[in-house]
Amino acid sequence: MSSLNIEEVRREYLRRRLAGAAAEKRAGQALAADRRAPLVLSSSQQRLWFLSQFDRAASRAYHMSAALRLRGALRRDVLLRALNMLVARHESLRTTFVQTGEAAFQVIGSGHAGFSLREQDLRSMPAAQQEPAIARACRATAEEHFDLERGPLIRGCLLSLADDEWLLIIAQHHIISDGWSRGIFVREFSALYEALCRGEGDPLPPLGAQYADYAAWQRAWLQGPERAVQAEFWLQHLAGAPALLPLPLDRPRPPSPDFAGACVSFVLAPSLSAGLKELAQTHGTTLFSVLLAGWTILLSRLSGQGDIVTGVPVANRRLRETEGLIGFFVNTLALRVQLDDSLTVAQLLAQTKSTTVACFSHQDLPFEQVVDVLRPERNTGHSPVFQVMLSLNNTPGGSLQLPEVSLTDFPLPHTTSHFDLSAVLEDNGDHIVGGLEYASALFDAATVERFARYFETILAGMVADARQTVGRLPLLDQAALAQLAGFNAAARTYPSRLVHELFEEQAARDGMATALVCGAERLSYMQLNERANRLAHYLRAAGIGAEDLVGLYLERSCAMIVGMLAILKAGAAYLPLDPINPRDRIDFMLKDAQPKLVLTQSSLSDAVGGLPYLALDTGWDAVAAYPATNPRGLAAPAHLAYVIYTSGSSGKPKGVQIEHGNVQRLFAATQPWFDFGPRDTWTMFHSFAFDFSVWEIWGALVYGGKLVIVSREEAQSPELFHALLAHERVTVLNQTPSAFQQLIAVDAAAGAKLALRKVIFGGEALNPSALAPWFAAHGDAMPQLINMYGITETTVHVTYEPLQAACVSQGASIGKPIPDLSVHILDAHMN
């Protein structure tokens, strides 16, 4: 809609309003249904009727409830008479719905039907028992199922709390009422009660029409030419709009909504409320347009999307005869705002203004009809066209004043939500009050409270300077910024010894302990250390030293670990080259990194591209002549330890250079969480060219554990891998979530018990719901499942989150930073 000229829209809106005034007069004269024929449903009623037939939970989400505490000399007989007179006055309050063939129709009950009021005396109850009884009565009145065919569709409950105190609860189904209707109900009830108390008759003027007349008029209007004009507008307005707004959910979206919800309330300060009104006045727009602009910015920030569709309710009472009727008139407009970070606040306000004017001038087409015109691809998991709402309450209020009775609102729990997230706002004069209603299946209250603070901060930023771009508007308040500052209070210290030196200490402490297993071959710490020492001395003699790069082009084997240790002991850095990778990738890495030497095996030596190499299987005799003693320390924390090439998702692979100090600190900083030690058995499951292997290899060898190299066949077969885990009594398992999911399926059928103590996830995003079968079988204490996040550039892991069974339904985060790291959350502008 950004292409719309605002002056053209304004003129078009004025033209339509002038033409509409005459049409409303003509329509008003003919606003009368043929009572001899079945009474049709309005378009909105038709939708709720359909929902009620197929989903009782969805129908319950459309219950409208309110409660009042009354103190004083209440006349209960007059109260009931006034309620009965309201039911007699408004046909909608005594309407039910029946199906004949494939169509549903309205059935108007007798004017003598009366109001369904249940009374309950709680005066004799102690206060401790009275409160739960009140809560039960409120819940029963609000949530009890409405039978749309039998009725009644409005009911009440009057609780006697003391001789001069009552609680009145009224619930009705949305199919017969709306927000505007509530104001009518309050005003007319107040007038009737007061007149009856004075002994007077009905003070209300007769109604010129009833809701059934409006429904018949709407059906006729939908057959007319104006429908096609409005339908074409909505087709153009919403063409290409995204089907789903990807908000950051706390839990995965369920297959279908349960409509359970809650609400977080907030109040904008008087200064901010006044500033928003002044901003609207300065830019020639409305308070609603300003709030819509701020709401759009918030949703764009949360979703990372610049095309935002928000549902906006409108009273839809443009016919004069409908203004005083109780009924379901409200319509919903889909307002689409397209923004990018370069727009100024002033430019966005102009756009929201033009969009709002254009959409409001086409508000007569029911939203159900808009959906029919658009024909979006239906998804049972979310509502079509939009999943968020914004409303600014300006319906005529009802100030309920009864003779000799004081009244106060009695808040009822907010238990439903039609959409993912809805902002419900009201201008109370001095300040704007509001609430964020949310689907509790998707969000936690704490998350939505944070959204409310973001919204307030964005609005304050708009008021502060309308010339700034929306991308520069602040999102975090001072409290959040202070929290982030404390969040990153990390102290970085490096251990005094490098990882291969820590391995040497383990070899000296218990040389006979098993260090390495690869198929039938087993090496003790002493054997592994001596082999690596001989090769390290050989490399030094060959001119390999600090910061030199040595390639490792070997199949999974004990020789691979020997070579890795020897390179580090020689003071050099290793470059892992996995033979399972495509030849062109190997060629690229060799050409790009230019290692000084490549350690390989004879079957692979043709692929080293003319670089110097040593085949460990055929050239070991030359190596065996060198000493088995530890070389003196030849590397420092700032020296390079390895270079691992990324997958190349952004174009071509890039070599990430990691220093010894970063490998050291990874294990030193995380050890208090894991308590790794000689009792642990690890697997090397991942490719040694994937940085997860750094954690697997050194996690075992630094702490005196046993490292089991998983063959390619075992890595590709969940059944063989599970058998290996059981046979070797593996206690520490590192897995990508997708690999572990295959293992879960095998574990459920396997007879062998595992000895796992820790299962650590990394390498890809975790879907907690996939862990449900594992938690069901094993619980969440032993083994402990842990989610860790990181990238190659940050040395394997950055954050840590222990997982509990509750994460299956509640979701899981990436957790907290490793203690010696700082984590910063940045926007597109690096703020």
C-alpha positions in Angstrom: 0.0 0.0 0.0 3.0 2.3 0.1 2.3 3.2 -3.5 -1.1 4.8 -2.7 -1.2 8.6 -2.9 -2.6 9.8 0.4 -4.5 12.7 -1.2 -6.2 10.4 -3.7 -7.1 8.0 -0.9 -8.5 10.9 1.1 -10.6 12.2 -1.8 -11.8 8.6 -2.6 -12.8 8.1 1.1 -14.7 11.3 1.2 -16.5 10.5 -2.0 -17.5 7.0 -0.6 -18.7 8.5 2.6 -20.9 11.1 0.9 -22.3 8.4 -1.4 -22.7 6.0 1.5 -24.7 8.5 3.5 -27.4 8.5 0.8 -27.2 4.7 0.5 -27.5 4.3 4.3 -30.7 6.3 4.2 -32.1 4.2 1.4 -30.9 1.0 3.1 -32.4 2.0 6.4 -35.9 2.4 4.9 -35.6 -1.2 3.6 -33.9 -2.7 6.7 -36.6 -5.3 7.4 -36.4 -9.1 6.9 -39.3 -11.1 5.5 -40.5 -12.8 8.7 -42.5 -15.3 6.7 -39.3 -16.9 5.4 -36.5 -18.6 7.4 -34.2 -15.9 8.9 -30.7 -16.1 7.4 -27.4 -15.8 9.4 -25.0 -12.9 8.9 -21.7 -13.8 7.4 -19.9 -13.5 10.8 -22.6 -15.7 12.4 -22.2 -18.2 9.7 -18.5 -18.6 10.6 -19.1 -19.0 14.3 -21.9 -21.5 13.6 -19.5 -23.5 11.5 -16.8 -23.5 14.2 -19.3 -24.6 16.8 -20.3 -27.6 14.7 -16.7 -28.9 14.4 -14.7 -27.6 17.4 -16.2 -27.1 20.8 -12.9 -25.6 22.1 -13.0 -23.0 19.3 -16.6 -22.2 20.1 -15.7 -21.7 23.8 -13.1 -19.2 22.8 -15.9 -16.9 21.6 -17.6 -16.7 25.1 -17.9 -13.1 26.3 -17.9 -12.6 30.0 -17.9 -9.8 32.5 -18.5 -9.4 36.3 -19.5 -6.6 38.6 -19.3 -6.3 42.4 -22.4 -4.5 43.8 -22.6 -2.9 47.2 -25.7 -1.2 48.8 -29.4 -1.6 48.7 -29.7 -3.8 45.6 -33.3 -4.6 44.5 -33.0 -8.1 43.2 -36.5 -8.2 41.8 -35.9 -5.0 39.8 -32.6 -6.3 38.6 -34.2 -9.4 37.2 -37.1 -7.4 35.7 -34.7 -5.1 33.9 -32.7 -8.0 32.5 -36.0 -9.7 31.3 -37.0 -6.4 29.6 -33.6 -6.3 27.8 -34.2 -9.9 26.5 -37.6 -8.9 25.3 -36.3 -5.7 23.7 -33.4 -7.3 21.7 -34.3 -10.4 19.6 -30.6 -11.3 19.4 -30.6 -12.1 23.1 -33.3 -14.8 22.6 -32.0 -16.1 19.3 -31.0 -19.7 18.7 -29.7 -21.4 15.5 -31.0 -24.5 13.7 -29.8 -26.3 10.6 -32.2 -27.2 7.8 -30.5 -29.2 5.1 -27.1 -27.6 4.5 -28.1 -24.2 5.7 -28.4 -22.7 9.2 -31.1 -20.2 10.2 -32.0 -17.9 13.1 -34.9 -18.8 15.4 -36.3 -15.9 17.5 -37.6 -17.0 20.9 -40.6 -15.6 22.6 -40.4 -12.1 24.0 -41.5 -13.6 27.3 -38.6 -16.0 27.5 -36.8 -14.0 30.3 -33.2 -13.8 31.3 -31.5 -17.0 32.5 -30.2 -15.9 35.9 -28.9 -18.4 38.5 -28.7 -17.2 42.1 -26.4 -18.6 44.8 -26.2 -17.6 48.4 -22.7 -17.6 49.8 -23.3 -15.4 52.8 -22.9 -18.1 55.4 -19.6 -19.2 54.1 -16.4 -18.2 55.9 -14.1 -16.0 53.8 -11.6 -18.8 53.3 -14.3 -20.9 51.6 -16.1 -18.0 49.9 -13.3 -17.0 47.6 -12.9 -20.5 46.0 -16.7 -20.7 45.6 -16.7 -17.3 43.8 -13.9 -18.6 41.5 -15.9 -21.8 40.7 -19.1 -19.8 40.0 -17.2 -17.4 37.7 -15.6 -20.2 35.9 -18.8 -22.2 35.5 -20.8 -19.2 34.2 -18.0 -18.1 31.8 -17.0 -21.5 30.5 -20.1 -23.7 30.4 -20.9 -24.8 26.9 -23.5 -22.7 25.0 -25.8 -24.9 22.9 -26.4 -22.8 19.9 -29.5 -24.8 18.9 -31.3 -24.8 22.2 -30.0 -21.7 24.0 -30.1 -19.5 25.9 -27.0 -17.8 24.6 -26.8 -15.3 27.4 -26.8 -16.2 31.0 -26.0 -14.8 34.4 -25.2 -15.7 38.0 -25.9 -13.5 41.0 -23.9 -14.4 44.1 -25.0 -13.1 47.4 -21.8 -12.4 49.4 -23.2 -10.4 52.3 -26.5 -8.6 53.2 -25.4 -5.6 51.2 -22.9 -7.2 48.7 -23.4 -9.2 45.5 -21.4 -10.3 42.5 -23.2 -10.3 39.1 -21.6 -12.4 36.4 -22.9 -12.3 32.8 -21.7 -14.5 29.9 -22.9 -14.6 26.3 -21.8 -16.1 23.1 -20.2 -13.8 20.6 -22.6 -15.0 17.9 -25.3 -12.8 19.4 -23.1 -9.9 20.7 -19.9 -7.8 20.4 -17.9 -5.1 22.1 -20.2 -2.3 21.0 -23.2 -4.3 22.2 -21.8 -4.5 25.7 -22.0 -0.7 26.0 -25.6 -0.8 24.8 -26.5 -3.5 27.3 -24.9 -1.5 30.2 -26.6 1.8 29.2 -30.0 0.3 28.7 -29.9 -1.9 31.8 -29.0 1.2 33.9 -31.9 3.2 32.4 -34.4 0.4 32.9 -33.3 -0.3 36.5 -33.5 3.3 37.5 -36.9 3.8 35.9 -38.3 0.7 37.5 -37.0 1.8 40.9 -39.0 5.0 40.5 -42.1 3.0 39.6 -42.0 4.2 36.0 -42.5 2.2 32.7 -40.0 1.4 30.0 -38.0 4.6 29.2 -36.3 3.3 26.1 -37.4 4.4 22.6 -38.6 1.5 20.4 -36.1 -0.1 18.1 -36.5 0.5 14.3 -34.9 -2.8 13.3 -33.5 -6.0 14.8 -30.4 -8.0 14.1 -32.2 -10.5 11.8 -33.2 -7.5 9.6 -29.5 -6.5 9.3 -28.5 -10.1 8.5 -31.0 -10.2 5.6 -29.8 -6.8 4.4 -26.2 -7.9 4.5 -27.0 -11.0 2.4 -28.7 -8.8 -0.2 -25.7 -6.4 -0.2 -23.3 -9.3 -0.8 -25.2 -10.0 -4.0 -24.8 -6.4 -5.2 -22.1 -4.7 -7.4 -20.3 -3.0 -4.4 -19.1 -6.4 -3.2 -17.1 -6.9 -6.4 -15.5 -3.4 -6.0 -14.4 -4.1 -2.4 -13.3 -7.7 -3.2 -11.0 -6.4 -5.9 -9.5 -3.9 -3.4 -8.6 -6.6 -0.9 -7.2 -8.8 -3.6 -4.8 -6.1 -4.6 -4.0 -5.0 -1.0 -3.1 -8.5 0.2 -1.5 -9.9 -3.0 1.7 -11.7 -2.2 1.4 -11.1 1.6 3.1 -13.7 3.7 0.8 -16.5 5.0 2.5 -16.7 8.4 4.2 -14.2 10.7 7.2 -16.0 12.1 7.3 -14.7 15.7 9.9 -16.1 18.1 7.8 -18.7 19.9 8.6 -20.4 23.2 7.2 -23.7 22.0 6.6 -25.3 18.6 3.3 -24.4 17.0 0.8 -27.3 17.6 -1.0 -28.9 14.6 -4.2 -27.1 15.6 -4.8 -24.3 18.1 -6.5 -24.9 21.5 -7.5 -21.2 21.9 -6.2 -21.2 25.4 -4.7 -17.9 26.3 -3.8 -15.2 28.8 -3.1 -11.5 28.9 -0.3 -9.3 30.1 -1.5 -5.8 31.1 0.5 -2.5 30.8 0.0 1.2 31.2 1.7 3.9 29.2 2.9 6.8 31.3 0.9 10.0 31.0 3.9 11.8 29.3 4.2 9.1 26.7 0.5 8.9 26.1 0.4 12.7 25.6 3.5 12.5 23.3 1.8 9.9 21.1 -1.3 12.1 20.7 0.9 15.1 19.9 2.8 13.0 17.3 -0.5 12.1 15.6 -1.6 15.7 15.5 1.7 16.9 14.2 1.6 14.5 11.3 -2.1 14.9 10.5 -3.1 11.4 11.5 -4.9 9.5 14.3 -3.7 8.0 17.5 -4.7 4.6 16.0 -2.3 5.1 13.0 0.6 6.0 15.4 -0.1 2.9 17.5 -0.3 0.7 14.4 3.0 2.1 13.1 4.7 1.2 16.5 3.0 -2.2 16.5 4.2 -2.9 13.0 7.8 -2.0 14.0 7.6 -4.3 17.0 6.3 -7.2 14.9 9.0 -6.6 12.2 11.7 -6.6 14.8 10.4 -9.8 16.4 9.9 -11.6 13.2 12.7 -10.2 11.1 10.1 -9.6 8.4 9.2 -6.3 6.7 5.8 -7.3 5.4 3.3 -7.2 8.3 -0.4 -8.0 8.2 -2.4 -7.1 11.3 -6.1 -7.8 12.0 -8.0 -4.7 13.1 -11.6 -4.9 14.4 -14.2 -2.3 13.3 -17.6 -1.7 14.7 -19.2 -2.2 11.3 -22.4 -0.2 12.2 -22.5 2.3 9.3 -26.2 1.8 8.9 -28.0 4.2 11.2 -30.5 1.5 12.4 -27.7 -0.7 13.7 -26.2 1.8 16.2 -28.6 0.8 19.0 -28.8 -2.9 18.4 -27.2 -5.7 20.4 -25.7 -8.2 18.0 -22.7 -9.5 16.2 -21.8 -6.7 13.8 -18.0 -6.3 14.3 -15.9 -6.9 11.2 -12.1 -7.4 11.0 -9.9 -5.7 8.5 -6.5 -7.0 7.4 -4.1 -4.0 7.4 -0.9 -4.6 5.6 2.1 -2.4 6.2 5.4 -2.9 4.3 8.4 -1.3 5.8 12.1 -1.4 5.8 14.7 0.0 8.2 15.5 3.0 6.0 12.0 4.5 6.4 11.8 7.4 8.8 9.1 7.4 11.5 7.4 10.2 9.7 7.3 8.3 6.4 6.0 5.2 8.2 3.2 7.3 9.8 2.2 8.6 6.3 2.1 5.1 5.0 0.0 3.7 7.9 -2.3 6.7 7.5 -2.9 6.0 3.8 -3.3 2.3 4.4 -5.8 2.8 7.2 -7.9 5.3 5.2 -8.0 2.9 2.2 -8.9 -0.2 4.2 -11.5 1.6 6.3 -13.2 2.8 3.1 -13.6 -0.8 2.1 -14.7 -2.2 5.5 -18.1 -3.5 4.4 -16.9 -6.8 3.0 -17.0 -9.3 5.8 -13.6 -10.8 6.6 -15.0 -14.3 5.9 -15.7 -13.1 2.3 -12.2 -11.6 2.0 -10.8 -15.0 2.9 -13.0 -16.6 0.3 -11.8 -14.1 -2.3 -8.1 -14.6 -1.4 -8.3 -18.4 -1.2 -5.2 -18.8 0.9 -3.6 -22.2 1.4 -5.3 -23.4 4.6 -3.2 -24.6 7.5 -4.9 -25.9 10.6 -2.0 -24.7 12.8 -2.7 -21.0 12.3 -5.4 -18.5 11.2 -5.5 -17.4 7.6 -4.2 -14.0 6.4 -3.0 -12.8 9.8 -2.1 -14.1 13.2 -1.9 -10.9 15.2 -4.4 -8.2 16.1 -4.5 -4.6 17.2 -7.5 -2.8 18.6 -8.0 0.7 20.1 -11.2 0.6 22.0 -13.4 3.5 21.1 -16.8 1.8 21.4 -19.4 3.9 23.2 -19.0 3.1 26.9 -21.6 2.2 29.4 -21.3 3.9 32.7 -23.4 1.6 34.9 -25.0 3.7 37.7 -27.7 2.2 39.8 -29.7 4.0 42.6 -28.2 3.4 46.1 -25.8 0.8 44.7 -22.1 1.3 44.0 -20.5 -0.8 41.3 -16.9 -1.9 40.6 -15.5 -4.1 37.9 -14.6 -7.6 39.1 -11.8 -8.9 36.9 -12.3 -12.4 35.4 -9.3 -14.5 34.4 -8.3 -14.2 30.8 -8.3 -17.8 29.5 -8.7 -17.6 25.7 -6.9 -16.1 22.7 -8.2 -16.2 19.1 -4.8 -15.3 17.7 -1.0 -15.7 18.4 -0.7 -12.2 19.8 -3.2 -9.3 20.1 -2.7 -5.8 21.4 -5.9 -4.4 23.0 -5.5 -0.7 23.8 -7.8 2.0 25.3 -7.3 5.7 25.7 -8.4 6.7 29.2 -7.7 10.3 28.7 -4.5 10.8 30.9 -2.9 7.6 29.8 -3.2 4.7 27.4 -3.9 1.3 29.0 -3.6 -2.0 27.3 -3.0 -5.7 27.3 -1.2 -8.2 25.1 -3.4 -11.2 24.7 -1.4 -14.3 23.7 -1.8 -18.0 22.9 -0.4 -19.8 25.9 0.4 -22.8 23.7 3.0 -20.6 22.0 4.3 -18.1 24.5 5.2 -17.8 28.2 4.0 -14.8 30.2 7.6 -13.6 30.7 8.1 -13.5 27.0 5.0 -11.4 26.4 5.9 -9.1 29.3 9.2 -8.5 27.4 7.2 -7.8 24.2 5.2 -5.2 26.1 8.3 -3.5 27.3 9.7 -3.5 23.7 6.5 -1.9 22.4 6.6 0.9 25.0 10.3 1.5 24.2 9.6 1.7 20.5 6.7 4.1 21.0 8.9 6.3 23.2 11.6 6.3 20.5 9.0 7.4 17.9 7.9 10.3 20.1 11.5 11.4 20.8 12.4 11.9 17.1 10.1 11.2 14.1 13.0 12.0 11.7 15.0 8.9 12.7 14.8 5.7 10.7 12.7 2.9 12.1 15.8 0.6 12.0 17.5 2.9 14.6 14.6 3.0 17.0 15.6 1.5 20.4 14.1 -1.8 21.4 15.6 -2.4 24.9 14.9 -0.2 27.9 17.6 0.8 30.4 16.8 -2.1 32.7 17.4 -4.6 29.8 20.6 -2.9 28.7 21.9 -3.0 32.3 21.0 -6.7 32.4 22.9 -7.3 29.2 25.9 -5.5 30.6 26.0 -7.9 33.6 25.3 -10.9 31.4 28.6 -10.3 29.7 30.8 -9.9 32.8 33.2 -12.7 31.7 36.8 -13.1 32.9 39.1 -14.9 30.5 42.0 -16.9 31.9 44.0 -19.6 30.1 45.3 -22.8 31.8 49.1 -22.9 32.0 49.4 -26.2 30.0 48.3 -27.0 26.5 45.9 -29.9 25.7 48.7 -32.3 24.5 50.7 -31.5 27.6 47.7 -32.4 29.7 47.6 -35.7 27.8 51.2 -36.3 28.6 50.5 -35.8 32.3 47.7 -38.5 32.0 50.2 -40.8 30.3 52.7 -40.3 33.1 50.0 -40.8 35.8 48.5 -44.0 34.5 50.3 -45.2 31.3 48.6 -48.6 31.3 45.1 -47.2 31.1 43.4 -47.6 27.7 43.5 -44.4 25.7 42.3 -45.3 22.3 40.2 -48.0 20.7 39.7 -48.5 17.0 38.1 -51.8 16.1 40.4 -54.6 17.3 43.3 -52.2 18.0 43.8 -50.8 21.5 46.4 -48.4 22.6 47.3 -47.5 26.2 48.2 -43.9 27.2 51.8 -44.9 27.3 51.7 -46.6 23.8 49.9 -43.7 22.3 52.2 -41.1 23.8 55.4 -42.9 22.7 54.2 -43.3 19.1 53.2 -39.6 19.0 56.5 -38.6 20.5 58.5 -40.5 17.9 56.5 -38.9 15.1 56.9 -35.4 16.7 60.7 -35.8 16.8 60.6 -36.9 13.1 58.6 -33.8 12.2 61.0 -31.5 14.0 63.9 -33.1 12.2 62.0 -32.5 8.9 61.9 -28.8 9.7 58.3 -28.6 11.1 57.9 -26.0 13.8 55.7 -23.5 15.5 52.8 -22.1 13.3 53.6 -24.5 10.5 50.6 -26.3 9.0 50.6 -30.1 8.6 47.9 -31.9 6.7 46.2 -35.0 8.1 44.8 -37.0 5.2 43.9 -40.4 6.8 41.0 -42.8 7.2 39.6 -43.2 10.7 42.3 -45.0 12.6 44.6 -44.9 15.6 47.2 -43.4 13.2 45.0 -40.4 12.8 45.1 -39.6 16.5 48.8 -40.4 16.6 49.4 -37.9 13.8 47.3 -35.2 15.4 49.1 -35.5 18.8 52.5 -35.6 17.1 51.8 -32.4 15.1 50.8 -30.5 18.3 53.8 -31.9 20.2 56.1 -30.6 17.3 54.7 -27.1 17.9 52.8 -27.1 14.6 49.0 -27.0 13.7 47.0 -29.7 12.0 44.8 -29.4 8.9 42.2 -32.3 8.9 41.4 -33.6 5.4 38.7 -36.3 5.5 38.8 -38.8 2.6 35.0 -38.9 2.6 34.9 -35.4 1.3 34.8 -34.8 -2.5 38.1 -34.7 -4.2 37.6 -31.1 -5.4 37.1 -29.9 -1.8 40.3 -31.7 -0.8 42.2 -30.1 -3.7 40.8 -26.6 -2.8 41.9 -26.9 0.8 45.4 -28.1 0.0 45.8 -25.3 -2.5 44.4 -22.7 -0.2 46.2 -23.7 3.0 49.5 -24.9 1.5 50.5 -27.2 4.3 54.2 -27.8 4.7 53.7 -31.6 4.9 50.9 -34.0 4.7 50.6 -37.1 6.9 48.6 -39.7 4.9 48.5 -43.4 4.0 49.8 -45.0 0.9 46.3 -45.7 -0.6 45.6 -41.9 -0.5 49.0 -40.4 -1.3 48.1 -39.8 -5.0 45.7 -37.1 -3.9 48.1 -34.8 -2.1 48.8 -32.8 -5.2 52.6 -32.9 -5.3 53.0 -31.6 -1.7 55.6 -33.3 0.6 54.0 -36.2 2.4 54.6 -39.1 4.8 52.6 -42.3 4.4 52.4 -43.6 8.0 51.6 -47.2 7.0 54.7 -47.6 4.8 57.1 -45.0 6.3 56.8 -45.9 9.9 60.2 -47.6 10.0 61.9 -44.2 9.5 59.8 -42.7 12.3 60.4 -45.6 14.8 64.1 -44.7 15.0 63.3 -41.4 16.8 63.1 -41.1 20.6 59.9 -42.0 22.5 60.4 -39.2 25.0 58.2 -36.1 25.2 59.6 -33.2 23.1 60.2 -30.1 25.1 57.5 -27.5 25.0 57.5 -26.0 21.5 54.1 -24.3 21.4 52.5 -21.5 23.3 48.8 -20.5 23.9 48.9 -17.9 21.1 50.3 -20.4 18.6 48.0 -22.0 16.0 46.6 -25.4 17.0 44.5 -26.4 14.0 42.7 -25.1 10.8 39.2 -26.4 10.1 37.4 -25.5 6.9 33.8 -24.5 7.1 31.1 -26.2 4.9 31.1 -23.3 2.4 27.4 -22.5 2.7 28.2 -18.8 2.0 30.1 -19.5 -1.2 33.5 -21.4 -0.9 34.9 -23.1 2.2 36.9 -20.9 4.6 39.7 -22.0 6.8 39.1 -21.1 10.5 42.3 -20.8 12.5 42.1 -21.7 16.1 44.9 -21.1 18.7 46.0 -23.4 21.5 44.7 -21.0 24.1 41.1 -21.3 22.8 41.1 -25.1 23.0 42.6 -24.9 26.5 39.9 -22.5 27.7 37.0 -24.5 26.3 37.8 -27.4 28.6 38.9 -25.5 31.6 35.8 -23.3 31.5 33.3 -26.2 31.1 34.8 -28.8 33.4 32.8 -27.7 36.5 29.6 -28.5 34.6 30.7 -32.0 33.4 33.3 -33.4 35.8 35.0 -35.4 33.1 37.5 -38.0 34.3 39.3 -41.4 33.8 36.0 -43.2 34.4 34.5 -41.8 31.1 34.5 -43.5 27.8 33.9 -41.2 24.7 33.2 -41.9 21.1 34.8 -40.1 18.2 31.6 -40.2 16.1 32.1 -37.1 13.9 34.5 -36.4 11.1 37.8 -35.0 12.4 37.3 -32.3 9.8 34.2 -31.2 11.8 35.0 -29.1 14.9 32.7 -31.3 17.2 35.6 -33.8 17.0 37.9 -31.4 18.9 35.5 -31.7 21.8 35.3 -35.5 21.5 39.0 -36.2 21.1 40.4 -33.9 23.8 37.5 -34.3 26.1 38.6 -37.9 26.5 42.4 -37.6 26.3 42.8 -34.5 28.5 41.0 -36.1 31.5 42.3 -39.7 31.2 39.2 -41.1 29.6 39.0 -43.7 26.8 38.3 -42.6 23.2 36.5 -45.1 20.9 36.9 -44.3 17.2 33.6 -45.1 15.5 34.1 -46.7 12.1 32.3 -45.3 9.0 30.0 -48.3 8.9 29.0 -47.9 12.6 28.5 -44.2 12.1 26.1 -44.8 9.3 24.1 -47.6 11.1 22.2 -46.6 14.2 21.9 -50.3 15.1 25.7 -50.9 14.9 26.4 -47.7 16.7 24.0 -48.5 19.6 25.7 -51.9 19.9 29.1 -50.2 20.1 27.9 -47.8 22.8 26.6 -50.8 24.9 29.7 -53.0 24.3 32.3 -50.2 25.2 30.1 -48.9 28.1 30.3 -45.3 26.6 29.5 -42.6 29.2 29.9 -39.4 27.2 28.1 -39.2 23.9 28.2 -36.2 21.5 25.6 -36.0 18.8 23.8 -33.8 16.4 20.1 -33.9 17.3 19.2 -35.6 14.0 21.7 -38.4 14.6 20.4 -38.9 18.1 16.8 -39.1 16.9 17.8 -42.2 14.8 19.5 -43.6 17.9 16.3 -43.1 20.0 14.3 -45.3 17.6 16.9 -48.1 17.9 17.2 -47.7 21.7 13.5 -48.3 22.2 13.8 -51.8 20.5 17.3 -52.7 21.7 17.8 -55.1 24.6 21.2 -53.9 25.5 21.4 -51.2 28.3 23.5 -48.1 27.8 25.9 -46.7 30.4 25.5 -43.1 29.3 26.2 -40.3 31.8 26.1 -37.2 29.5 24.6 -36.7 26.1 25.7 -33.4 24.5 24.0 -31.9 21.5 25.6 -29.6 19.0 26.1 -28.9 15.4 22.5 -28.0 14.5 19.2 -26.7 16.0 17.4 -28.9 18.6 13.7 -29.7 18.4 12.9 -30.6 22.0 9.6 -32.4 21.1 11.7 -35.1 19.3 13.2 -36.1 22.7 9.8 -37.1 24.2 10.3 -40.9 23.6 13.8 -40.7 25.2 12.6 -38.9 28.3 9.7 -41.3 28.6 12.0 -44.3 28.6 15.0 -42.9 30.6 13.8 -39.8 32.5 15.9 -36.7 32.6 18.4 -37.4 35.4 20.6 -40.2 34.0 21.9 -39.6 31.4 21.7 -35.9 31.5 21.0 -34.3 28.1 22.6 -31.0 27.4 22.1 -28.6 24.5 25.2 -26.6 23.5 25.5 -24.0 20.7 28.6 -22.7 18.9 30.3 -22.3 15.6 33.8 -23.3 14.3 35.1 -19.7 14.7 34.3 -19.7 18.5 35.9 -23.1 19.2 33.1 -25.6 19.2 30.8 -24.5 22.0 29.6 -21.1 23.2 26.5 -21.8 25.4 25.2 -24.5 27.7 21.7 -25.6 28.6 20.8 -28.8 30.6 17.6 -30.3 29.4 14.6 -31.4 31.5 11.6 -33.5 30.3 9.5 -30.3 30.5 11.4 -28.9 27.5 9.4 -31.2 25.3 6.3 -29.1 25.7 7.9 -25.8 26.8 10.8 -25.6 24.3 14.5 -25.3 25.0 16.9 -22.4 24.7 20.5 -22.4 23.7 21.2 -21.6 27.4 23.8 -19.4 29.1 27.3 -18.5 27.9 30.3 -20.6 28.9 31.7 -18.5 31.9 34.7 -17.1 30.1 32.8 -15.9 27.0 30.7 -12.9 26.2 27.5 -13.3 24.2 26.0 -10.3 22.4 22.7 -10.2 20.6 22.8 -7.8 17.6 20.3 -6.4 15.2 20.9 -5.8 11.5 22.7 -2.5 12.4 25.0 -4.3 14.8 23.3 -2.7 17.8 
